[in-house]
């Protein structure tokens, strides 16, 4: 497992934790953004797109 996927899994756990521990509408939006970013990083496994030649 590379570092990008590990960071994605960490972001997913932080997003789930903020959803359960912080009960406010602002934090729900923030946890959704963090969850989406973590899911994207976990699936793709890289930060940038590949260069096309």
C-alpha positions in Angstrom: 0.0 0.0 0.0 1.4 3.4 -0.9 1.4 6.5 1.2 -1.5 8.2 -0.8 -3.9 5.3 0.0 -2.9 5.3 3.6 -3.6 9.1 3.7 -7.0 8.4 2.1 -7.9 5.8 4.7 -6.8 8.2 7.5 -9.0 10.9 5.9 -12.0 8.5 5.8 -11.6 7.7 9.5 -11.3 11.4 10.4 -14.4 12.2 8.3 -16.4 9.4 10.0 -15.2 10.5 13.5 -16.2 14.1 12.9 -19.6 13.0 11.7 -20.3 11.1 14.9 -18.6 13.3 17.5 -19.5 16.8 16.3 -23.2 17.4 16.0 -23.4 20.6 13.9 -24.4 21.3 10.3 -21.1 23.0 9.5 -19.2 20.0 10.6 -21.4 17.6 8.6 -20.5 19.5 5.4 -16.8 19.4 6.4 -16.9 15.7 7.2 -18.6 15.0 3.8 -15.8 16.9 2.0 -13.1 15.0 4.0 -14.8 11.7 3.3 -15.0 12.4 -0.4 -11.4 13.4 -0.6 -10.3 10.3 1.3 -12.4 8.0 -0.8 -11.0 9.6 -4.0 -7.4 9.2 -2.8 -8.0 5.6 -1.7 -9.5 4.6 -5.0 -7.0 6.3 -7.3 -3.8 6.0 -5.3 -2.2 9.1 -6.7 -2.4 12.9 -6.3 -2.0 14.0 -10.0 -3.3 12.8 -13.3 -0.9 11.1 -15.6 0.8 13.1 -18.3 -0.4 12.3 -21.8 2.2 12.3 -24.6 
